[in-house]
Amino acid sequence: MRRVVVNGRFFAQSRTGVQRYGVETLVALDRLLGRSPQLLEGTAWQLALPRDADDVPMLEHFEIHTLPQLTGHAWEQFSLAAFARGAYLVNASYSAPLFKRAQCITVHDASVRALPQTFSRGYRWFNNLAMWLLAPRVDTVMTMSHFSARELRNHFKLMRDDVIVARSGWEHAVAPTDVDDAAVLARHGLRSEGYLFAVGSLKANKNFGLVPRALELLGADLPMPMAVAGGRDAWVFQGIEPIGRDSVRLLGFVSDAELYALYRHAAWFVFPSVYEGFGLPPLEAMANGCPVLAAQAASIPEIYGDAVVYFDPHDPASLAATLRAVTTRPDAALHREQLRRRAAARLTYYTWEANAQILLDRLVAVGAVARAAPAARADAGRGEPALHAEAT
């Protein structure tokens, strides 16, 4: 019997973009298997977990195997490698058993090479080792955009023409919660569609320092407050004296459910990042009906097309001018609605189920899974005109 094993180490890690990708792709894959029972015949689908895994969702079509020996990288290199011997292994990141060929790794971007100052020496060392050993040799390499595929070639000299372009999705950002939206707004002194929204981060590629510099240029011209979520966001505002309490609301850490509520009621979401393999927050904002101002950089134009308003992420004056334009134009409400309609096409194309289908198609193509009848296949390309082919 064939075996497909999913590396579940992401369940033992803090939930950031890579871990979100792993969780949501796994859940979507489980749903696809439920609609294609022929894929369950002759194939055992297994999720391997370290002992410190947490918050694992209910899965109908995966056997759950907790491998209690070791944790972290050692768990992958020894416990997981032994368990996955003879199976096809699926990894949500580049971190995987270093000497296994029958596996898929997901390299979300080349930021370790493009922005080395963002990462510790140890992290850079392991990343470079993993890429050197795995990327040229494993059966499948996935990445998040055609931009990232080019970056892997440029920075890691990855000379293979079968890199699979995956997708992120948004469905997690609209799941029902017990959060009271009105209470969230009241707690932070905000009113619906009466504030700008951003999420602060100290990582170099997130470029959040651009935001306070743009707000300083606007001064009293800012027609609505900027709400900023993030555990250490106050740090980037140091030394920007003209920004008063009424202009900026530092919200501190917010839960995912509160974050999605803040997306739902913001007039605009601001995304200044200069380096992204995909850039998930604008998609989450769009899913919650919030229009987006985004940096014209890296993969962002590829992913979001004409569904966002762009600014130069290297120029605070560009962001200031864009903020002034979109918040003071007489047809601001109509403009936001036009962008929401354009976003609908992106939301149709970028879904977790579409990504799970891309992965499933690859597993069939390499012989890890028996070929399924086409009737049950999800349409992975629906809604996106004239994009590149999936392999690049």
C-alpha positions as CSV (number, residue, x, y, z in Angstrom):
1,M,0.0,0.0,0.0
2,R,1.2,3.5,-0.8
3,R,1.7,5.9,2.1
4,V,1.6,9.7,2.0
5,V,2.9,11.3,5.2
6,V,2.4,15.0,6.1
7,N,5.2,16.5,8.3
8,G,3.1,18.0,11.2
9,R,5.9,19.8,12.9
10,F,4.2,23.1,12.2
11,F,1.6,22.1,14.9
12,A,4.5,22.5,17.5
13,Q,5.4,26.0,16.3
14,S,4.1,29.5,16.8
15,R,1.3,30.2,14.3
16,T,2.8,32.5,11.6
17,G,2.4,32.5,7.9
18,V,4.3,29.2,7.2
19,Q,2.4,27.4,9.9
20,R,-0.9,28.8,8.7
21,Y,-0.1,27.5,5.2
22,G,0.6,24.0,6.6
23,V,-2.6,23.9,8.7
24,E,-5.0,25.2,6.1
25,T,-3.5,23.2,3.3
26,L,-3.8,20.0,5.3
27,V,-7.5,20.8,6.3
28,A,-8.3,21.5,2.6
29,L,-6.6,18.4,1.5
30,D,-8.6,16.3,3.9
31,R,-11.8,17.8,2.4
32,L,-10.7,17.0,-1.1
33,L,-10.0,13.4,-0.1
34,G,-13.6,13.2,1.2
35,R,-14.9,14.1,-2.2
36,S,-12.5,11.7,-4.0
37,P,-12.8,8.3,-2.1
38,Q,-10.9,6.6,-4.9
39,L,-7.8,8.4,-3.6
40,L,-8.2,6.5,-0.3
41,E,-8.1,3.1,-2.0
42,G,-4.6,1.7,-1.9
43,T,-3.1,4.8,-0.2
44,A,-2.7,5.4,3.5
45,W,-2.8,9.2,4.4
46,Q,-0.9,9.9,7.6
47,L,-0.1,12.9,9.7
48,A,3.1,12.6,11.8
49,L,3.3,14.8,14.9
50,P,6.0,15.5,17.5
51,R,4.9,15.1,21.1
52,D,4.7,18.9,21.6
53,A,2.1,19.4,18.8
54,D,-0.9,21.4,19.8
55,D,-4.3,22.5,18.5
56,V,-4.6,19.7,15.8
57,P,-7.9,19.9,13.9
58,M,-10.2,17.0,13.5
59,L,-9.3,15.2,10.2
60,E,-11.5,12.5,8.7
61,H,-9.1,10.9,6.2
62,F,-5.7,11.0,7.9
63,E,-4.3,8.5,10.4
64,I,-2.7,10.5,13.3
65,H,0.7,9.3,14.4
66,T,2.5,10.9,17.3
67,L,6.2,10.2,17.3
68,P,7.2,10.9,20.9
69,Q,11.0,10.7,20.6
70,L,12.8,14.0,20.2
71,T,11.5,17.5,19.1
72,G,12.5,20.2,16.7
73,H,15.0,19.7,14.0
74,A,16.2,16.4,15.6
75,W,12.6,15.1,15.4
76,E,12.5,15.7,11.7
77,Q,16.0,14.3,11.0
78,F,15.6,11.1,13.0
79,S,12.0,10.3,14.2
80,L,10.2,11.6,11.1
81,A,12.8,10.3,8.7
82,A,12.5,6.8,10.1
83,F,8.6,6.9,10.1
84,A,8.5,8.2,6.5
85,R,10.9,5.5,5.2
86,G,9.2,4.1,2.1
87,A,6.5,6.8,2.1
88,Y,6.1,10.1,0.2
89,L,6.6,13.0,2.6
90,V,4.9,16.4,2.3
91,N,6.5,19.3,4.1
92,A,4.9,22.8,4.6
93,S,8.4,24.4,4.6
94,Y,12.0,23.7,3.5
95,S,12.7,22.0,6.9
96,A,12.6,18.3,6.2
97,P,14.7,15.1,6.5
98,L,17.9,16.1,4.7
99,F,18.6,12.8,2.9
100,K,15.2,11.8,1.6
101,R,14.4,12.2,-2.1
102,A,10.7,11.1,-2.2
103,Q,9.3,14.3,-0.7
104,C,7.9,17.7,-1.4
105,I,9.4,20.8,0.3
106,T,7.8,24.2,0.3
107,V,10.3,27.1,0.1
108,H,8.1,30.2,0.7
109,D,10.7,32.7,-0.5
110,A,14.4,33.5,-0.6
111,S,14.4,36.0,2.2
112,V,17.3,34.4,4.1
113,R,19.5,35.3,1.1
114,A,17.8,38.5,0.1
115,L,17.6,39.9,3.6
116,P,20.2,38.0,5.7
117,Q,20.2,40.7,8.4
118,T,16.7,39.6,9.4
119,F,17.8,36.2,10.6
120,S,20.2,34.7,13.1
121,R,23.5,33.1,12.0
122,G,22.2,29.7,13.1
123,Y,19.0,30.0,11.1
124,R,20.9,31.1,8.0
125,W,23.3,28.2,8.4
126,F,20.5,25.6,8.6
127,N,18.5,27.2,5.8
128,N,21.5,27.3,3.5
129,L,22.4,23.6,4.3
130,A,18.8,22.5,3.7
131,M,18.6,24.3,0.4
132,W,21.9,23.0,-0.8
133,L,21.0,19.4,0.1
134,L,17.3,19.3,-0.6
135,A,16.3,21.7,-3.3
136,P,18.2,20.2,-6.2
137,R,17.5,16.6,-5.1
138,V,14.0,16.2,-3.8
139,D,11.1,15.1,-6.0
140,T,9.1,18.3,-5.7
141,V,9.8,21.9,-4.8
142,M,6.9,24.3,-4.2
143,T,7.0,28.0,-3.7
144,M,4.4,30.7,-3.4
145,S,4.7,32.9,-6.5
146,H,6.5,33.2,-9.8
147,F,8.5,36.0,-8.1
148,S,9.7,33.5,-5.5
149,A,10.6,30.9,-8.1
150,R,12.9,33.5,-9.8
151,E,14.4,34.4,-6.4
152,L,15.2,30.8,-5.7
153,R,17.0,30.6,-9.0
154,N,18.9,33.9,-8.5
155,H,19.9,33.5,-4.8
156,F,20.3,29.7,-4.5
157,K,21.2,28.9,-8.2
158,L,18.4,26.4,-8.3
159,M,18.5,25.1,-11.8
160,R,15.3,23.1,-12.2
161,D,12.4,24.0,-14.3
162,D,9.7,22.1,-12.4
163,V,9.2,24.3,-9.4
164,I,5.5,24.3,-8.6
165,V,3.8,27.6,-7.8
166,A,1.5,27.1,-4.8
167,R,-1.1,29.5,-3.4
168,S,-2.3,30.8,-0.1
169,G,-5.9,31.2,0.8
170,W,-8.3,33.3,2.9
171,E,-11.0,31.0,4.2
172,H,-9.6,30.9,7.8
173,A,-10.0,34.7,8.0
174,V,-13.8,34.5,7.7
175,A,-14.5,31.5,9.9
176,P,-17.3,32.2,12.5
177,T,-16.0,33.4,15.9
178,D,-17.7,34.6,19.1
179,V,-16.0,38.0,18.9
180,D,-18.4,40.9,19.3
181,D,-17.2,43.4,16.6
182,A,-18.9,46.4,18.2
183,A,-17.1,45.6,21.5
184,V,-13.7,45.3,19.7
185,L,-14.2,48.7,18.1
186,A,-15.5,50.3,21.3
187,R,-12.5,49.0,23.3
188,H,-10.1,50.7,21.0
189,G,-12.1,53.9,20.4
190,L,-12.8,53.2,16.7
191,R,-15.8,53.4,14.5
192,S,-16.7,51.3,11.5
193,E,-15.0,52.6,8.3
194,G,-13.6,55.5,10.3
195,Y,-10.0,54.4,10.6
196,L,-7.0,53.1,8.7
197,F,-5.5,49.8,9.8
198,A,-2.0,48.4,9.8
199,V,-0.2,45.6,11.5
200,G,3.3,46.5,12.9
201,S,6.3,44.2,12.7
202,L,10.0,44.8,13.4
203,K,11.2,42.3,10.7
204,A,13.2,44.2,8.1
205,N,11.2,43.1,5.1
206,K,7.9,44.3,6.7
207,N,9.2,47.9,6.3
208,F,6.8,49.1,9.0
209,G,9.0,52.1,9.8
210,L,7.7,53.7,6.6
211,V,4.2,54.2,8.2
212,P,5.1,56.6,11.0
213,R,7.3,58.6,8.6
214,A,4.4,58.9,6.2
215,L,2.1,59.9,9.1
216,E,4.6,62.5,10.2
217,L,4.5,64.1,6.7
218,L,0.7,64.2,6.8
219,G,0.5,65.8,10.3
220,A,-2.9,67.3,10.9
221,D,-4.0,66.4,7.3
222,L,-4.7,62.8,8.3
223,P,-8.6,62.7,8.1
224,M,-9.0,59.5,10.2
225,P,-6.9,57.7,12.8
226,M,-4.4,55.0,12.0
227,A,-5.0,51.9,14.2
228,V,-1.9,49.7,14.5
229,A,-2.0,46.1,15.8
230,G,1.2,44.4,16.9
231,G,2.9,43.4,20.2
232,R,5.8,45.8,19.9
233,D,4.5,48.4,17.5
234,A,5.3,51.4,19.8
235,W,9.0,50.8,19.1
236,V,8.8,52.0,15.5
237,F,7.0,55.2,16.5
238,Q,9.9,56.4,18.8
239,G,11.1,59.9,17.8
240,I,8.0,60.8,15.8
241,E,6.7,63.6,18.0
242,P,4.0,65.2,15.8
243,I,1.9,62.0,15.9
244,G,-0.6,62.5,18.7
245,R,-2.9,60.1,20.5
246,D,-5.8,61.1,18.3
247,S,-3.9,60.3,15.1
248,V,-2.6,56.8,16.0
249,R,-4.1,54.1,18.2
250,L,-1.5,51.5,19.2
251,L,-3.6,48.5,19.9
252,G,-0.9,46.1,21.0
253,F,-1.3,42.4,20.5
254,V,-4.7,41.3,19.2
255,S,-6.1,37.7,18.7
256,D,-6.8,36.4,15.2
257,A,-10.5,36.8,15.8
258,E,-10.0,40.4,16.8
259,L,-7.7,41.0,13.9
260,Y,-10.3,39.9,11.4
261,A,-12.9,42.1,13.1
262,L,-10.6,45.0,12.7
263,Y,-10.1,44.2,9.0
264,R,-13.9,44.1,8.6
265,H,-14.5,47.6,9.8
266,A,-11.4,49.5,8.6
267,A,-11.6,52.0,5.7
268,W,-8.2,50.9,4.4
269,F,-5.5,48.3,5.2
270,V,-1.9,49.5,4.7
271,F,0.7,46.9,3.7
272,P,4.2,48.4,3.3
273,S,6.3,45.2,3.0
274,V,9.2,45.3,0.5
275,Y,9.8,41.6,0.3
276,E,7.2,38.9,0.3
277,G,6.9,35.5,-1.4
278,F,3.2,35.9,-1.2
279,G,2.0,38.4,1.4
280,L,-1.1,36.9,3.2
281,P,-2.4,39.9,5.2
282,P,-3.9,41.8,2.1
283,L,-5.7,38.7,1.2
284,E,-7.2,38.4,4.7
285,A,-8.2,42.0,4.5
286,M,-9.9,41.6,1.1
287,A,-11.7,38.5,2.4
288,N,-13.2,40.7,5.1
289,G,-14.2,43.5,2.7
290,C,-11.4,45.9,3.5
291,P,-9.6,47.6,0.6
292,V,-5.9,47.6,0.5
293,L,-3.0,50.1,0.0
294,A,0.1,48.0,-0.8
295,A,3.7,48.3,-1.6
296,Q,4.6,48.0,-5.3
297,A,7.3,45.4,-4.6
298,A,8.3,41.8,-4.8
299,S,5.4,39.4,-5.4
300,I,2.7,41.8,-4.4
301,P,1.7,43.1,-7.8
302,E,1.7,39.5,-9.2
303,I,-0.6,38.3,-6.4
304,Y,-3.0,41.3,-6.2
305,G,-3.0,42.8,-9.6
306,D,-5.4,45.7,-10.0
307,A,-7.3,44.9,-6.8
308,V,-5.2,47.2,-4.6
309,V,-3.8,50.7,-4.7
310,Y,0.0,50.8,-4.8
311,F,2.6,53.1,-3.4
312,D,6.4,53.3,-3.4
313,P,7.6,51.4,-0.2
314,H,10.9,53.3,-0.3
315,D,9.4,56.7,-0.2
316,P,7.3,58.0,2.8
317,A,6.0,60.8,0.7
318,S,4.5,58.3,-1.7
319,L,2.5,56.6,1.1
320,A,1.5,60.0,2.5
321,A,0.2,61.2,-0.9
322,T,-1.6,57.9,-1.4
323,L,-3.3,58.1,2.0
324,R,-4.3,61.7,1.4
325,A,-5.7,60.8,-2.0
326,V,-7.8,57.8,-1.1
327,T,-9.2,59.3,2.1
328,T,-10.1,62.8,0.8
329,R,-11.5,62.0,-2.7
330,P,-15.2,62.8,-3.0
331,D,-16.0,59.4,-4.3
332,A,-14.0,57.5,-1.7
333,A,-16.8,55.1,-0.8
334,L,-17.4,54.3,-4.5
335,H,-13.7,53.8,-5.0
336,R,-13.5,51.3,-2.1
337,E,-16.5,49.4,-3.5
338,Q,-14.8,49.2,-7.0
339,L,-11.7,47.6,-5.4
340,R,-13.8,45.2,-3.4
341,R,-15.4,44.0,-6.7
342,R,-11.9,43.5,-8.2
343,A,-10.8,41.6,-5.1
344,A,-13.6,39.1,-5.6
345,A,-11.7,37.5,-8.6
346,R,-8.5,37.2,-6.5
347,L,-10.5,35.6,-3.7
348,T,-11.9,33.0,-6.2
349,Y,-8.5,32.1,-7.4
350,Y,-6.5,32.1,-4.2
351,T,-8.1,29.6,-1.9
352,W,-6.7,26.9,0.3
353,E,-8.7,24.2,-1.6
354,A,-7.1,25.3,-4.9
355,N,-3.7,25.0,-3.2
356,A,-4.6,21.5,-1.9
357,Q,-5.6,20.5,-5.4
358,I,-2.3,21.7,-6.8
359,L,-0.5,19.6,-4.2
360,L,-2.8,16.6,-4.9
361,D,-2.2,16.9,-8.7
362,R,1.5,16.8,-8.1
363,L,1.2,13.7,-5.8
364,V,-0.7,11.9,-8.6
365,A,1.8,13.1,-11.2
366,V,4.8,11.6,-9.4
367,G,3.0,8.4,-8.6
368,A,2.7,8.9,-4.9
369,V,-1.1,8.5,-5.2
370,A,-3.2,6.5,-7.7
371,R,-4.7,8.7,-10.4
372,A,-8.2,9.9,-9.6
373,A,-11.2,10.2,-11.9
374,P,-11.5,13.8,-13.1
375,A,-15.1,14.4,-12.0
376,A,-14.2,15.2,-8.4
377,R,-11.3,17.5,-9.1
378,A,-11.6,21.1,-7.8
379,D,-11.0,23.8,-10.4
380,A,-7.6,25.1,-9.3
381,G,-7.4,27.8,-12.0
382,R,-10.9,29.3,-11.8
383,G,-11.3,33.0,-11.7
384,E,-7.8,34.2,-12.7
385,P,-7.3,35.3,-16.3
386,A,-4.0,35.0,-18.1
387,L,-1.8,33.8,-15.3
388,H,1.3,31.7,-15.8
389,A,1.2,27.9,-15.8
390,E,1.6,26.3,-12.4
391,A,5.0,24.9,-13.0
392,T,7.8,27.4,-13.6
